[in-house]
Structures are given as structure tokens and as C-alpha cells.
Amino acid sequence: MRAFVRVRSLTDEELTTLQKMSRSRTLCAGRVKRARIILMSNQGYTHQEIAEKIGVSYHTSCRWIGRFNALGLPGLDELGRPHVYSEANIGDVIQTALTNPDDLGLPFGSWTLDRLVTYLTDVKGIPIRRSRISEIFRHEGLRWRQQEGWMGVRVDPDFGQKRGLLKASTPVHLSTVS
């Protein structure tokens, strides 16, 4: 039989905080469940009883009680995935995106997300996806600008006069009155 781990004795402040968390309608559901796990363990329920009443596995109950015993209330925070990119990598992404490709000796005049991904992967050694680059830009308060097409700006300011009058592509039909 497995050893039964019970929650350590709670301070008055922890008990009050856990009771508020367990009744909360604004906290995420996982955090509310974790608070309930700790409170039920404090009331003497076994891991199996907690798992059945709350709808989690036996091992989940054991894990959160163990984390709470070791870390207190901060132990109930999400575990989360560790960061994949270091601060230096993120800095390289931003610096590269803000650098003119001509200055890097590249054969194009502006960045697209695909070009940036290729450059970062091949040259800088940072395997990164387009979506992650967009997330980094949003987090840093930067906006990705769309590349301007040739139709937006006229190279020749006298183009309209040189072109002459436009001819309609469809003839104009006058309506007849009956």
C-alpha cells in the first residue's frame, strides 16, 4: 500500500486564502480545484476520496498536496512550460527584424516573415516559427508592417499628364425616355 501524504497544518492566513480560492468564480478552474484538494486533505479525506469527489486522478491529488507542503500557496501555481527561447535569442530576433536586409548583404530590400524565419534559422541558428515571431513582436509592442506594393506610390509625379485622358473600357449607354 502506498504511503498517504496529508497536507501539513495550515496557518490561519493560508486557510482563509484557500477557502476564498475554492469558492472563486474568477480564478481559473484548475486553481480552484487545487485549493479544494488542499482543503479536503486538511479535512482528513484520502487521496482516492479527493480524486473521486473533485474529478482528478490519485496522482494529481498527491502531486498538488506535495507541492503545497513544499512551497506553500505559490506551489499551487501552474507548472507551465519552460521558456524555449532565451532573452538573447529574442533580442537577436528583434534586432534582425529592425535591421535593413541590404545592410546584411541579402538580395532583397525588405523583410517578410518567411525571409526572417529562414535567415534566423540558417544564419543565426535560432529555429523559430512565424507565429512565435509575431508573439515576440506583440509582446515588445512592435507591429509587423505589410510590404508596400508598387501601386501605392507614383515614381513620376507628371504621370497623369503624360498618360492623357482615360478611355472608358465600357461604352456609356444613354437611357431613352418613353
N, C-alpha and C positions, 0 to 999 in steps of 0.2 A: 504494500500500500504506500502511496506517495505521502510525503510529509505535508501537512496542512499549514500553509503560511497565513497567518492572520495579520490584519493591519495593526501597526503599532498604536499605542494610545494617542488619541488626538488632543491637541490643545483646544481651548475654547474658541480661539480665533479660526483654527482650521475647521472645526465642526460647524461653526456659523457659515463660513465661506462655502463649504461643501454642501450644506443644506440649501443655500441660495443657488448654487450652481445646479443642483439636482432638480430644482423647480423652474429653472430659467427657460424662457421661451425665445430668448435672443441668442444664446450661445449655440455653437454647433452641436448637433446631436451626439457626436462622439464624445465631446467633453462632458455633456450631461450624463451619458452612460457611465463614463469613468468615475464621475462623482458618486453616482448611485452604487457602483461596485464598491467603492471605499466605504460608503455609509453602511451598506449591507454587511460587509465584512466586520465593521465596527459593532454591528448589532448581533454578531455571532453566527451568521449564515456561513455555510461551507462554500467552497468554490463551485461545486456542482449545483448547489441550490441557486447561487448567484447567476451562474451561466443559464440555468433554465428560466429563471424569472426575468432576467434582463434580455436574454436572447443573444448571448455571446458564447464563445467556446470556453471550456475549462481552462485552457492555456492562456486565453486572453485575460481571464479573471486573475490568474496567478501573476501574469506579467505586469498588469497595472498595479496590483497591490504591492508587488516587489519594488516597482519604480517609485511608488508613493512612499514606501518605507525608507528608501534610499535618498530620495530627492525632495520629499515633501510635495507641496502644491505644484511647484514647477515641473515635477515628474509627470503630471497629468497632461502636459502639453503634447501636441502632435510630435511624432518621431520625425517625420519628414525625410525627404531625400536629401543627401548631402549635395552641396554645390558642385557642379561639373566643371565650370569654368572659373579660374582664379581671377582675382582683381586685375592681375597683369594681362591676362587674356582679354578681358573685357575692355581694358584700356587700349590694347592693340586693335581690337575691332573698331572702336570709336575713332582712334587716331587714323587708321587706314581709310575709313569711310569719309573722314574730313579732309584727306589728302587728295590732291588732284592726281588722277591716274597718269597724266603726262609727266609729272614730277617723278614718278616711279618707273618711267621708261616703258609704259604699257601702250599698246597700239590703239587705244580708244580714249576719248576725251571726257567721258563721264561714267560713273558707276551705275550699274544695275545690281539688283540683289544677287542675281546669278553670277555676275562677274566678281562681286565681292566675296561670295561663298567660295568660288574657285580660287581666287587669289589667297584668301585666308587659309584654305585647306592646303594648297600646293606650296605656297611660298612661306607663309608664317607657321605652318604646321598646326593650325587650330581647326580641327574638324567641327564644323558648325553648320546648322541649318538656317534656311531663310527665316523661318518662324522665330528662331531664337535671336537672330539679329534684330528683327522687328521688336521683340520683347525688350532687348537691351536698349534700343533707341527710345522706346516709350518710357522705360524706367529712368532714363537720363534726361527726359524732356525734349528729345530730338524728334523731328518728323522726317520721314523719308520723302524726298521730293520726286515727283514724276519727271522723267526726261521730257523736255520740250521738243515738239515736232517742228519741222521746217515751216509749217503753215502759219505759225504764230507770229513770226517776225519777218518783215519785208527787208530784204537786203538793199534793194534800190528804192529810195524814197520817191522817185519820179515814175515808179512802175505804172501807176494808174493812168498818167497822162500818155505814156508811151504805148500802153496797151490799146488805147482808143475806147470807143463805145462798145459795150457788150451787146451781142446779138442774142435775142431770146431763143432758147432751144425749142420752144413750142410756140406755134403761131397763136396770136390772140384772135379769138372769135368774138365778134360783136353780137350781142343778143338782139334779136329782132322783136319789135313790139307788134302785137297783132291787134 
